[in-house]
Amino acid sequence: MAITNFFANVELKDYGKLTDCEFVTEQLAKSLIESFFDEFRKEKGLNSFIYTAIKDSIVETAASSNLYKTLAKKLTTFVCPLVSQIADKFDFSD
C-alpha cells in the first residue's frame, strides 16, 4: 500500500525527481505514515469522508514531525542506493 500511496502522491511533473534521493525518501516516509492510517481505516471499516479528511490532516501534520524526520533519515540508507540504481538505468528528464 505504501508504494501505491507513493505514486498517488507524486505528481506527474515531479517524476523527474525520482532520481533525487531526498525527494524519494521524503515522499516514501509520508506514504508509509499514510499507509498506516489507511490500514487502520480498512481494519475498522471507517470509510467516511470525515475520517478521510481527518487522516489527511494528520498525515500532513505528521510530515513535519520528529517521527517523520526520523523515519526519513532511517529510510535514506535503504532508499538512496536504490534511487542511484534507478538513475543509472532510466532517464526521467524532459
N, C-alpha and C positions, 0 to 999 in steps of 0.2 A: 504494500500500500504506500510506503514511503516513496518508492520510485514513481508510482503513478502521481502522487501529490507533487513530487519534484517537477515532473514535466508539465503538470497542470499549472504550477506556479511560475514557471519560466516562460516569459513572453517570447513570441517568435522573434522579435527584434533583438532579444538577448541571447539567441542561440550561438552567436559568435563568441560569447563569454564562456562557453562550455569548456574552453581550454584554459580558463583562468581559475586556478586552484582556490583562491579566496572566495570568488563568486560561487563556485560549485559547492564549497564547504558550507558557506552561509545558507545557501538555498536548501541543501540537504539537511542541515540541522533544523531549519524551520519546518521542513517537510516531515522529519521524524517526530517533532513535537505535535504537529498537526495530525499525523497518523495515530499517535497515542490517543488523542481525543476522538478521532474517527472510530477507532476500535471500541472505545468506551461507549460511544453513541450506538454502535451496532449491537454491542452486548446488552445494553439496557433498553434497546428499542426506542431510542429518542430520535425521532425523525422530524421534529417540528422546525419551523422557520426560526423560532425564538432560540432554540438550542444552537442552531447553526450560527446565528448572529452572536450569541454568547461565545461559542467556540472560536469564531473568527477574531473577536475582541481579545480573548485570552491568548490566542496564538500570536497576534500582533504585539501584545504586551510582553509575552514571554520572549519574543525575538530580540528584545533589548535587555534581557535579564542576565544575571550571572550564570544561571543554568544554561542558557543558550550559548553564551560565550565559552563556557567550559566544554560543552558538547562540541561546539565548532572546533575548538582547539584540539580536542581528542580525535576528532574525525580527520583533521589535517594530515596526520601521519598515515592514514589509510587512503584518503581521497587523493592527495597530491600525486602519488606515484601513478594512480590510475588516470588522472587527468593528463599527466605527462604522456602516457602511452596513447591516449586518445588524440592529443595534439600532434603526436608523431604520425598518426595514421590518417587523420581526417583534416580537411581544410574547411573551417566554418566561416572563413572570411567572405565578404560580399562579392 
